[in-house]
Amino acid sequence: MTQSAPVPMTDPADASTAVVSSQLASHLAAKLCHDVASPAGAMVNGLDMMRDPDHAEMRDDLVAMVEASARKLLAMVHFDRVAFGAATSSESFAAEEIEALAQSAFSDIRPDLDWTCEIERFTKPQARAVLNLAQISGGALAVGGTVQLRISTGADRLTLSADARGPKARLKNEVSTGLSGATLTDGMAGQWIQSFWLHTTVAEAGGELSFETSEDRVEISISMPR
């Protein structure tokens, strides 16, 4: 059994000295480009094959593939514009909208998302935090399982709790490094940047994050101002 004690958030000022804004933007851009490349490439390949007379009998299957890839790409864009960007001019989001975006991140992976929410609206930082938390937790369950995502409120705090359970549940070293607010020194930046972005989002909002791993289980908890 492998277990790590809860890791406190580092001071956001300390983190900013380690990863400057241009580096953060560069890593995020690289991640987003990597994510959209697969469905976009599938669409182009499908269209190319449809133009080939040798594949005329496959036209219906190719149309279905292009349509599925287009829907996947659009779902990614809707998710990313809230999870990583300014999204809209709105300063808050309905809980139903955020749940739909979170569920969309699980549509093409093995684990399921079990969502429970006690609030009606999320601020922008809260929305970014919960979407990234959901996706990171789903990524910890490579061979399937269930992520129980709970959003609850106290007097002046919002608690986001993700409990990911499934066979071989684990956080990659890069993800643990990012959740701790540490600069990546070894490993793949594409697997580190989202967890570091979550750390930064929570820290800048005045929140705290902790995580713990055990056999077939990963728990991540966030506390943020309401």
SULUR-V910690 format. One record per residue. OMEGA is omega as a letter, one per 20 degrees, with the letter a starting at -180 (none if undefined). D_CENTER is the distance of its C-alpha to the mean C-alpha in whole Angstrom. Layout:
omega=OMEGA d_center=D_CENTER
omega=OMEGA d_center=D_CENTER
This chain:
omega=r d_center=26
omega=a d_center=23
omega=r d_center=22
omega=r d_center=21
omega=r d_center=22
omega=a d_center=20
omega=a d_center=19
omega=r d_center=20
omega=r d_center=19
omega=r d_center=21
omega=a d_center=22
omega=r d_center=20
omega=r d_center=23
omega=a d_center=24
omega=a d_center=20
omega=r d_center=21
omega=a d_center=24
omega=a d_center=22
omega=a d_center=20
omega=a d_center=21
omega=a d_center=20
omega=r d_center=21
omega=r d_center=19
omega=r d_center=16
omega=a d_center=16
omega=a d_center=17
omega=r d_center=15
omega=r d_center=12
omega=r d_center=14
omega=r d_center=15
omega=a d_center=11
omega=r d_center=11
omega=r d_center=15
omega=a d_center=14
omega=a d_center=11
omega=a d_center=14
omega=a d_center=17
omega=r d_center=17
omega=r d_center=17
omega=r d_center=20
omega=r d_center=22
omega=r d_center=22
omega=a d_center=23
omega=r d_center=26
omega=r d_center=27
omega=r d_center=28
omega=r d_center=30
omega=a d_center=32
omega=r d_center=33
omega=r d_center=34
omega=a d_center=36
omega=a d_center=38
omega=r d_center=41
omega=a d_center=40
omega=a d_center=37
omega=a d_center=39
omega=a d_center=39
omega=a d_center=35
omega=a d_center=34
omega=r d_center=33
omega=a d_center=31
omega=r d_center=29
omega=r d_center=29
omega=r d_center=27
omega=r d_center=25
omega=r d_center=25
omega=r d_center=24
omega=r d_center=21
omega=r d_center=19
omega=r d_center=20
omega=r d_center=18
omega=r d_center=15
omega=r d_center=15
omega=r d_center=16
omega=r d_center=13
omega=a d_center=11
omega=r d_center=13
omega=r d_center=13
omega=a d_center=9
omega=a d_center=9
omega=r d_center=12
omega=a d_center=11
omega=a d_center=7
omega=a d_center=9
omega=r d_center=13
omega=r d_center=16
omega=a d_center=15
omega=r d_center=19
omega=r d_center=22
omega=r d_center=21
omega=r d_center=20
omega=a d_center=19
omega=r d_center=17
omega=a d_center=18
omega=r d_center=17
omega=r d_center=17
omega=a d_center=16
omega=r d_center=12
omega=r d_center=13
omega=r d_center=14
omega=r d_center=10
omega=r d_center=8
omega=a d_center=11
omega=r d_center=11
omega=a d_center=8
omega=a d_center=10
omega=a d_center=13
omega=r d_center=13
omega=a d_center=13
omega=a d_center=15
omega=r d_center=14
omega=r d_center=14
omega=r d_center=13
omega=a d_center=15
omega=r d_center=15
omega=a d_center=17
omega=a d_center=18
omega=a d_center=21
omega=a d_center=20
omega=a d_center=21
omega=r d_center=19
omega=r d_center=16
omega=r d_center=17
omega=r d_center=15
omega=r d_center=14
omega=r d_center=13
omega=r d_center=11
omega=a d_center=9
omega=a d_center=9
omega=r d_center=8
omega=r d_center=6
omega=r d_center=3
omega=a d_center=6
omega=a d_center=6
omega=r d_center=3
omega=r d_center=5
omega=r d_center=8
omega=r d_center=8
omega=r d_center=8
omega=a d_center=11
omega=a d_center=13
omega=a d_center=14
omega=r d_center=17
omega=a d_center=16
omega=a d_center=17
omega=r d_center=15
omega=r d_center=13
omega=a d_center=15
omega=a d_center=13
omega=r d_center=16
omega=a d_center=16
omega=a d_center=20
omega=r d_center=22
omega=a d_center=25
omega=a d_center=27
omega=a d_center=25
omega=r d_center=22
omega=a d_center=19
omega=r d_center=17
omega=a d_center=14
omega=r d_center=14
omega=r d_center=12
omega=a d_center=15
omega=a d_center=14
omega=r d_center=17
omega=a d_center=18
omega=r d_center=20
omega=r d_center=19
omega=a d_center=16
omega=r d_center=15
omega=r d_center=13
omega=a d_center=14
omega=r d_center=16
omega=a d_center=14
omega=r d_center=11
omega=r d_center=14
omega=r d_center=16
omega=r d_center=13
omega=r d_center=12
omega=a d_center=16
omega=a d_center=16
omega=r d_center=18
omega=r d_center=19
omega=r d_center=18
omega=a d_center=22
omega=r d_center=21
omega=a d_center=19
omega=a d_center=16
omega=a d_center=15
omega=r d_center=12
omega=r d_center=11
omega=a d_center=11
omega=a d_center=10
omega=r d_center=7
omega=r d_center=8
omega=r d_center=11
omega=r d_center=10
omega=r d_center=9
omega=a d_center=12
omega=r d_center=14
omega=a d_center=12
omega=a d_center=14
omega=a d_center=17
omega=r d_center=18
omega=a d_center=18
omega=a d_center=20
omega=r d_center=18
omega=a d_center=18
omega=r d_center=15
omega=r d_center=16
omega=a d_center=15
omega=r d_center=18
omega=r d_center=18
omega=a d_center=21
omega=r d_center=22
omega=a d_center=20
omega=r d_center=18
omega=r d_center=15
omega=r d_center=15
omega=a d_center=13
omega=a d_center=15
omega=r d_center=14
omega=a d_center=17
omega=r d_center=18
omega=r d_center=21
omega=none d_center=21
